[in-house]
Amino acid sequence: MPYKDLLVGISEMLRKQDQQAEILAKHTQILGETNETLKNFVEVSIQQFQQQDKFNTHFLAELRKQDAQFERQNDFNARFLEKLDEIAKKL
């Protein structure tokens, strides 16, 4: 009879071990899926960052062009006002 109890005990331990192996396999699968999702998220985030950086670079270049045009316009306006003052003084 003791052998039968031992076999039942071993059988029960093996059954519990099998259940734990199934649980671990499921957790491993879930972790793998989570890992894949996070990788995709990081890739998309990097792509969005690169697109935003490209946009920012282009936008900054356009702002610099506008700033240069603004400075030229200010120079022109200053010279124009000087000429108007000279004409007004001659009158």
Residue pairs with C-beta under 8 A, 6 or more apart in sequence:
none
